[in-house]
Amino acid sequence: MSMSISTIIFTILFLMLLGVLPVWSHSRQWGYAPTQVVGLVLIILLVLALIGII
């Protein structure tokens, strides 16, 4: 079973998004900035994937 590189990247970014949420004890003091950055990158990549660029 072959996974494309974009599927792997989206999975990793989604897991990173969950990891930087400020509900975890290690990331509570970071605030929402890391979540917003990773979320923005994930949204941009999803849009690019939907229009067929990646």
Biopython code that builds the backbone (N, CA, C, O; Angstrom):
import numpy as np
from Bio.PDB.StructureBuilder import StructureBuilder

atoms = [
    (1, "MET", "N", (0.844, -1.168, 0.000)),
    (1, "MET", "CA", (0.000, 0.000, 0.000)),
    (1, "MET", "C", (0.895, 1.238, 0.000)),
    (1, "MET", "O", (1.739, 1.408, 0.880)),
    (2, "SER", "N", (0.703, 2.079, -0.975)),
    (2, "SER", "CA", (1.566, 3.240, -1.144)),
    (2, "SER", "C", (0.844, 4.519, -0.729)),
    (2, "SER", "O", (-0.245, 4.823, -1.216)),
    (3, "MET", "N", (1.473, 5.259, 0.179)),
    (3, "MET", "CA", (0.918, 6.542, 0.602)),
    (3, "MET", "C", (1.676, 7.643, -0.115)),
    (3, "MET", "O", (2.898, 7.579, -0.250)),
    (4, "SER", "N", (0.956, 8.644, -0.571)),
    (4, "SER", "CA", (1.636, 9.758, -1.220)),
    (4, "SER", "C", (2.300, 10.639, -0.166)),
    (4, "SER", "O", (1.939, 10.608, 1.010)),
    (5, "ILE", "N", (3.261, 11.411, -0.608)),
    (5, "ILE", "CA", (4.012, 12.264, 0.315)),
    (5, "ILE", "C", (3.113, 13.342, 0.905)),
    (5, "ILE", "O", (3.316, 13.756, 2.046)),
    (6, "SER", "N", (2.121, 13.803, 0.145)),
    (6, "SER", "CA", (1.227, 14.835, 0.673)),
    (6, "SER", "C", (0.371, 14.295, 1.816)),
    (6, "SER", "O", (0.087, 15.026, 2.765)),
    (7, "THR", "N", (-0.040, 13.049, 1.745)),
    (7, "THR", "CA", (-0.809, 12.441, 2.830)),
    (7, "THR", "C", (0.032, 12.356, 4.098)),
    (7, "THR", "O", (-0.461, 12.615, 5.196)),
    (8, "ILE", "N", (1.275, 12.002, 3.948)),
    (8, "ILE", "CA", (2.173, 11.917, 5.089)),
    (8, "ILE", "C", (2.398, 13.299, 5.696)),
    (8, "ILE", "O", (2.386, 13.448, 6.918)),
    (9, "ILE", "N", (2.602, 14.309, 4.855)),
    (9, "ILE", "CA", (2.815, 15.678, 5.344)),
    (9, "ILE", "C", (1.587, 16.183, 6.079)),
    (9, "ILE", "O", (1.708, 16.784, 7.146)),
    (10, "PHE", "N", (0.390, 15.945, 5.515)),
    (10, "PHE", "CA", (-0.837, 16.382, 6.177)),
    (10, "PHE", "C", (-1.021, 15.693, 7.517)),
    (10, "PHE", "O", (-1.463, 16.323, 8.478)),
    (11, "THR", "N", (-0.695, 14.428, 7.598)),
    (11, "THR", "CA", (-0.815, 13.697, 8.851)),
    (11, "THR", "C", (0.147, 14.253, 9.905)),
    (11, "THR", "O", (-0.231, 14.443, 11.061)),
    (12, "ILE", "N", (1.371, 14.507, 9.502)),
    (12, "ILE", "CA", (2.354, 15.057, 10.435)),
    (12, "ILE", "C", (1.937, 16.440, 10.903)),
    (12, "ILE", "O", (2.037, 16.739, 12.093)),
    (13, "LEU", "N", (1.465, 17.300, 9.984)),
    (13, "LEU", "CA", (1.034, 18.637, 10.372)),
    (13, "LEU", "C", (-0.180, 18.599, 11.295)),
    (13, "LEU", "O", (-0.284, 19.407, 12.217)),
    (14, "PHE", "N", (-1.090, 17.671, 11.054)),
    (14, "PHE", "CA", (-2.258, 17.545, 11.921)),
    (14, "PHE", "C", (-1.840, 17.120, 13.331)),
    (14, "PHE", "O", (-2.360, 17.639, 14.318)),
    (15, "LEU", "N", (-0.911, 16.186, 13.421)),
    (15, "LEU", "CA", (-0.419, 15.761, 14.731)),
    (15, "LEU", "C", (0.345, 16.884, 15.431)),
    (15, "LEU", "O", (0.273, 17.023, 16.652)),
    (16, "MET", "N", (1.082, 17.690, 14.648)),
    (16, "MET", "CA", (1.757, 18.846, 15.232)),
    (16, "MET", "C", (0.736, 19.854, 15.747)),
    (16, "MET", "O", (0.934, 20.467, 16.797)),
    (17, "LEU", "N", (-0.357, 20.023, 15.003)),
    (17, "LEU", "CA", (-1.408, 20.946, 15.429)),
    (17, "LEU", "C", (-2.009, 20.499, 16.759)),
    (17, "LEU", "O", (-2.270, 21.328, 17.630)),
    (18, "LEU", "N", (-2.227, 19.205, 16.918)),
    (18, "LEU", "CA", (-2.736, 18.701, 18.186)),
    (18, "LEU", "C", (-1.718, 18.868, 19.307)),
    (18, "LEU", "O", (-2.089, 19.107, 20.457)),
    (19, "GLY", "N", (-0.433, 18.742, 18.973)),
    (19, "GLY", "CA", (0.610, 18.840, 19.987)),
    (19, "GLY", "C", (0.830, 20.242, 20.521)),
    (19, "GLY", "O", (1.280, 20.400, 21.656)),
    (20, "VAL", "N", (0.524, 21.266, 19.732)),
    (20, "VAL", "CA", (0.770, 22.635, 20.181)),
    (20, "VAL", "C", (-0.482, 23.304, 20.727)),
    (20, "VAL", "O", (-0.446, 24.484, 21.075)),
    (21, "LEU", "N", (-1.581, 22.579, 20.808)),
    (21, "LEU", "CA", (-2.773, 23.156, 21.424)),
    (21, "LEU", "C", (-2.475, 23.498, 22.880)),
    (21, "LEU", "O", (-1.824, 22.716, 23.573)),
    (22, "PRO", "N", (-2.940, 24.654, 23.354)),
    (22, "PRO", "CA", (-2.590, 25.071, 24.718)),
    (22, "PRO", "C", (-3.363, 24.353, 25.814)),
    (22, "PRO", "O", (-3.436, 24.858, 26.935)),
    (23, "VAL", "N", (-3.935, 23.201, 25.531)),
    (23, "VAL", "CA", (-4.612, 22.445, 26.588)),
    (23, "VAL", "C", (-3.664, 21.458, 27.262)),
    (23, "VAL", "O", (-3.967, 20.955, 28.344)),
    (24, "TRP", "N", (-2.528, 21.177, 26.642)),
    (24, "TRP", "CA", (-1.554, 20.272, 27.224)),
    (24, "TRP", "C", (-0.678, 21.045, 28.200)),
    (24, "TRP", "O", (-0.450, 22.241, 28.022)),
    (25, "SER", "N", (-0.196, 20.373, 29.216)),
    (25, "SER", "CA", (0.580, 21.060, 30.248)),
    (25, "SER", "C", (1.900, 21.618, 29.712)),
    (25, "SER", "O", (2.358, 22.663, 30.175)),
    (26, "HIS", "N", (2.514, 20.941, 28.749)),
    (26, "HIS", "CA", (3.795, 21.419, 28.236)),
    (26, "HIS", "C", (3.637, 22.627, 27.319)),
    (26, "HIS", "O", (4.603, 23.365, 27.125)),
    (27, "SER", "N", (2.458, 22.855, 26.749)),
    (27, "SER", "CA", (2.292, 23.949, 25.793)),
    (27, "SER", "C", (1.354, 25.040, 26.291)),
    (27, "SER", "O", (1.044, 25.967, 25.544)),
    (28, "ARG", "N", (0.905, 24.952, 27.509)),
    (28, "ARG", "CA", (-0.044, 25.935, 28.032)),
    (28, "ARG", "C", (0.545, 27.337, 28.082)),
    (28, "ARG", "O", (-0.156, 28.313, 27.814)),
    (29, "GLN", "N", (1.822, 27.448, 28.422)),
    (29, "GLN", "CA", (2.438, 28.767, 28.548)),
    (29, "GLN", "C", (2.768, 29.392, 27.189)),
    (29, "GLN", "O", (3.076, 30.583, 27.131)),
    (30, "TRP", "N", (2.712, 28.620, 26.087)),
    (30, "TRP", "CA", (3.009, 29.158, 24.770)),
    (30, "TRP", "C", (1.893, 30.043, 24.231)),
    (30, "TRP", "O", (2.140, 30.928, 23.412)),
    (31, "GLY", "N", (0.677, 29.809, 24.685)),
    (31, "GLY", "CA", (-0.461, 30.548, 24.159)),
    (31, "GLY", "C", (-0.938, 29.954, 22.836)),
    (31, "GLY", "O", (-0.694, 28.782, 22.548)),
    (32, "TYR", "N", (-1.618, 30.773, 22.039)),
    (32, "TYR", "CA", (-2.209, 30.278, 20.803)),
    (32, "TYR", "C", (-1.351, 30.510, 19.567)),
    (32, "TYR", "O", (-1.719, 30.042, 18.490)),
    (33, "ALA", "N", (-0.234, 31.206, 19.671)),
    (33, "ALA", "CA", (0.578, 31.529, 18.498)),
    (33, "ALA", "C", (1.067, 30.285, 17.737)),
    (33, "ALA", "O", (0.913, 30.249, 16.516)),
    (34, "PRO", "N", (1.646, 29.268, 18.387)),
    (34, "PRO", "CA", (2.081, 28.090, 17.634)),
    (34, "PRO", "C", (0.918, 27.362, 16.962)),
    (34, "PRO", "O", (1.071, 26.839, 15.858)),
    (35, "THR", "N", (-0.230, 27.325, 17.613)),
    (35, "THR", "CA", (-1.401, 26.676, 17.035)),
    (35, "THR", "C", (-1.843, 27.408, 15.777)),
    (35, "THR", "O", (-2.214, 26.776, 14.788)),
    (36, "GLN", "N", (-1.808, 28.728, 15.807)),
    (36, "GLN", "CA", (-2.221, 29.510, 14.651)),
    (36, "GLN", "C", (-1.263, 29.328, 13.487)),
    (36, "GLN", "O", (-1.695, 29.246, 12.337)),
    (37, "VAL", "N", (0.022, 29.265, 13.768)),
    (37, "VAL", "CA", (1.009, 29.102, 12.696)),
    (37, "VAL", "C", (0.868, 27.736, 12.032)),
    (37, "VAL", "O", (0.822, 27.646, 10.805)),
    (38, "VAL", "N", (0.800, 26.685, 12.822)),
    (38, "VAL", "CA", (0.671, 25.342, 12.263)),
    (38, "VAL", "C", (-0.680, 25.189, 11.560)),
    (38, "VAL", "O", (-0.753, 24.559, 10.505)),
    (39, "GLY", "N", (-1.735, 25.747, 12.121)),
    (39, "GLY", "CA", (-3.044, 25.696, 11.485)),
    (39, "GLY", "C", (-3.064, 26.422, 10.157)),
    (39, "GLY", "O", (-3.679, 25.944, 9.204)),
    (40, "LEU", "N", (-2.402, 27.572, 10.071)),
    (40, "LEU", "CA", (-2.336, 28.323, 8.827)),
    (40, "LEU", "C", (-1.580, 27.551, 7.754)),
    (40, "LEU", "O", (-2.004, 27.515, 6.599)),
    (41, "VAL", "N", (-0.465, 26.933, 8.126)),
    (41, "VAL", "CA", (0.294, 26.119, 7.175)),
    (41, "VAL", "C", (-0.549, 24.944, 6.698)),
    (41, "VAL", "O", (-0.533, 24.612, 5.513)),
    (42, "LEU", "N", (-1.277, 24.319, 7.600)),
    (42, "LEU", "CA", (-2.129, 23.188, 7.234)),
    (42, "LEU", "C", (-3.239, 23.624, 6.281)),
    (42, "LEU", "O", (-3.530, 22.914, 5.318)),
    (43, "ILE", "N", (-3.856, 24.757, 6.523)),
    (43, "ILE", "CA", (-4.919, 25.254, 5.647)),
    (43, "ILE", "C", (-4.366, 25.596, 4.273)),
    (43, "ILE", "O", (-4.989, 25.278, 3.260)),
    (44, "ILE", "N", (-3.207, 26.239, 4.221)),
    (44, "ILE", "CA", (-2.601, 26.584, 2.924)),
    (44, "ILE", "C", (-2.292, 25.326, 2.122)),
    (44, "ILE", "O", (-2.566, 25.268, 0.923)),
    (45, "LEU", "N", (-1.724, 24.322, 2.779)),
    (45, "LEU", "CA", (-1.412, 23.074, 2.077)),
    (45, "LEU", "C", (-2.673, 22.340, 1.628)),
    (45, "LEU", "O", (-2.682, 21.737, 0.555)),
    (46, "LEU", "N", (-3.720, 22.380, 2.418)),
    (46, "LEU", "CA", (-4.977, 21.755, 2.016)),
    (46, "LEU", "C", (-5.568, 22.445, 0.803)),
    (46, "LEU", "O", (-6.049, 21.774, -0.111)),
    (47, "VAL", "N", (-5.543, 23.770, 0.772)),
    (47, "VAL", "CA", (-6.050, 24.501, -0.386)),
    (47, "VAL", "C", (-5.224, 24.182, -1.631)),
    (47, "VAL", "O", (-5.781, 23.955, -2.705)),
    (48, "LEU", "N", (-3.910, 24.164, -1.489)),
    (48, "LEU", "CA", (-3.052, 23.818, -2.625)),
    (48, "LEU", "C", (-3.313, 22.405, -3.123)),
    (48, "LEU", "O", (-3.283, 22.155, -4.328)),
    (49, "ALA", "N", (-3.566, 21.485, -2.211)),
    (49, "ALA", "CA", (-3.860, 20.116, -2.603)),
    (49, "ALA", "C", (-5.209, 20.021, -3.311)),
    (49, "ALA", "O", (-5.359, 19.259, -4.267)),
    (50, "LEU", "N", (-6.177, 20.783, -2.852)),
    (50, "LEU", "CA", (-7.505, 20.740, -3.462)),
    (50, "LEU", "C", (-7.521, 21.332, -4.864)),
    (50, "LEU", "O", (-8.287, 20.883, -5.716)),
    (51, "ILE", "N", (-6.686, 22.331, -5.111)),
    (51, "ILE", "CA", (-6.660, 22.902, -6.460)),
    (51, "ILE", "C", (-5.656, 22.188, -7.367)),
    (51, "ILE", "O", (-5.541, 22.518, -8.547)),
    (52, "GLY", "N", (-4.945, 21.230, -6.828)),
    (52, "GLY", "CA", (-4.123, 20.350, -7.632)),
    (52, "GLY", "C", (-2.667, 20.745, -7.813)),
    (52, "GLY", "O", (-1.992, 20.206, -8.690)),
    (53, "ILE", "N", (-2.176, 21.660, -7.017)),
    (53, "ILE", "CA", (-0.783, 22.079, -7.163)),
    (53, "ILE", "C", (0.170, 21.065, -6.526)),
    (53, "ILE", "O", (1.231, 20.780, -7.082)),
    (54, "ILE", "N", (-0.198, 20.527, -5.376)),
    (54, "ILE", "CA", (0.660, 19.514, -4.741)),
    (54, "ILE", "C", (-0.058, 18.195, -4.682)),
    (54, "ILE", "O", (0.493, 17.214, -4.183)),
]
sb = StructureBuilder()
sb.init_structure("model")
sb.init_model(0)
sb.init_chain("A")
sb.init_seg("    ")
for serial, (resi, resn, name, xyz) in enumerate(atoms, 1):
    if name == "N":
        sb.init_residue(resn, " ", resi, " ")
    sb.init_atom(name, np.array(xyz, "f"), 0.0, 1.0, " ", f" {name:<3s}", serial, name[0])
structure = sb.get_structure()
